[in-house]
């Protein structure tokens, strides 16, 4: 569905694949039913082996094909891009206003809670 369950915001001097270790470590005990992670080309390399040995999960990397020109919808990656678009509608997340990563994480959580509440309130007759 593209709804975030956990977020780790780190400084820009950390590569995404290294930052992913923070997230995987954070959610390993909290979300034990996770079986597969999906990432883009930035997560290639030793991260998949590390995820497999540390958690027993599979990391599937969705890559663009070499002959792809322009925009093309790739399996599962459109869900991530759509979620980023949802979050970009929130003013505090549209730019990098925060100096503290904890505050940035908090605003991502607040925005996602707002999105979830709107979706759930429309679908259930409470």
C-alpha positions as CSV (number, residue, x, y, z in Angstrom):
1,X,0.0,0.0,0.0
2,X,3.0,2.3,0.3
3,X,2.3,3.2,4.0
4,X,5.5,3.7,6.0
5,X,5.9,1.6,9.2
6,X,9.4,2.7,10.1
7,X,11.7,5.6,9.1
8,X,15.4,6.3,9.7
9,X,16.6,9.7,8.7
10,X,20.4,10.1,8.6
11,X,22.9,12.7,7.5
12,X,23.7,13.2,3.8
13,X,27.2,12.0,4.2
14,X,26.0,8.3,4.7
15,X,25.4,6.2,1.6
16,X,21.8,4.8,1.3
17,X,23.0,1.2,1.4
18,X,24.9,2.0,4.7
19,X,21.9,3.9,6.1
20,X,19.7,0.9,5.2
21,X,21.6,-1.1,7.8
22,X,20.3,1.3,10.5
23,X,16.7,0.7,9.3
24,X,17.1,-3.1,9.1
25,X,18.6,-3.2,12.5
26,X,15.8,-1.0,13.9
27,X,12.9,-3.1,12.4
28,X,14.4,-6.6,12.8
29,X,12.8,-7.3,16.2
30,X,9.9,-4.9,15.8
31,X,8.6,-6.4,12.5
32,X,9.4,-10.1,12.7
33,X,7.0,-11.1,9.9
34,X,9.0,-9.2,7.2
35,X,10.4,-11.6,4.6
36,X,11.4,-9.5,1.7
37,X,12.8,-6.0,1.2
38,X,12.7,-4.2,-2.2
39,X,15.2,-1.6,-3.2
40,X,16.6,0.3,-6.2
41,X,20.0,0.0,-7.7
42,X,21.6,2.0,-4.9
43,X,21.2,-1.0,-2.6
44,X,23.2,-3.4,-4.7
45,X,26.3,-5.0,-3.3
46,X,27.0,-6.6,0.0
47,X,23.9,-5.3,1.6
48,X,21.8,-8.2,0.3
49,X,24.1,-10.7,1.8
50,X,24.2,-8.8,5.1
51,X,20.4,-8.7,5.3
52,X,20.2,-12.4,4.5
53,X,22.7,-13.4,7.2
54,X,21.6,-10.9,9.9
55,X,17.8,-11.2,9.5
56,X,17.1,-14.1,7.2
57,X,15.3,-11.7,4.8
58,X,15.7,-11.4,1.0
59,X,16.7,-8.1,-0.6
60,X,15.3,-7.8,-4.1
61,X,16.9,-5.0,-6.1
62,X,14.7,-3.7,-9.0
63,X,16.9,-2.3,-11.7
64,X,16.3,-0.3,-14.9
65,X,17.1,-2.2,-18.1
66,X,20.0,-1.0,-20.1
67,X,17.8,-0.2,-23.1
68,X,15.3,1.9,-21.1
69,X,14.9,5.5,-22.4
70,X,12.9,8.0,-20.4
71,X,10.3,7.1,-17.8
72,X,9.0,3.6,-17.4
73,X,7.0,2.1,-14.6
74,X,9.1,-0.6,-12.8
75,X,7.6,-3.3,-10.6
76,X,7.2,-2.1,-6.9
77,X,9.3,1.0,-7.4
78,X,6.2,3.0,-8.4
79,X,4.8,2.4,-4.9
80,X,7.9,4.1,-3.3
81,X,7.7,7.0,-5.7
82,X,4.0,7.5,-5.0
83,X,4.7,7.5,-1.2
84,X,7.4,10.1,-1.7
85,X,4.9,12.2,-3.7
86,X,2.3,11.9,-0.8
87,X,4.9,13.0,1.7
88,X,6.0,15.9,-0.5
89,X,2.6,17.4,-0.2
90,X,3.3,18.3,3.4
91,X,5.0,21.6,3.7
92,X,7.5,20.6,6.4
93,X,8.7,17.7,4.2
94,X,8.8,19.5,0.9
95,X,12.1,21.1,1.8
96,X,14.9,20.3,4.2
97,X,13.8,22.7,7.0
98,X,15.0,20.7,10.0
99,X,18.5,20.7,11.4
100,X,18.0,17.6,13.5
101,X,17.3,14.2,12.0
102,X,15.0,13.2,14.9
103,X,12.7,16.1,14.1
104,X,12.7,15.1,10.4
105,X,11.8,11.6,11.4
106,X,9.0,12.8,13.6
107,X,7.5,14.9,10.8
108,X,7.5,11.9,8.5
109,X,5.7,9.9,11.1
110,X,3.1,12.6,11.7
111,X,2.5,13.0,8.0
112,X,2.1,9.2,7.5
113,X,-0.2,9.0,10.5
114,X,-2.3,11.7,9.0
115,X,-2.5,9.9,5.6
116,X,-3.4,6.6,7.3
117,X,-6.1,8.1,9.4
118,X,-7.6,9.8,6.4
119,X,-7.6,6.5,4.5
120,X,-9.0,4.4,7.3
121,X,-11.7,6.9,8.3
122,X,-13.0,6.9,4.7
123,X,-13.1,3.1,4.5
124,X,-14.7,2.4,7.8
125,X,-18.2,3.6,8.9
126,X,-17.3,4.6,12.5
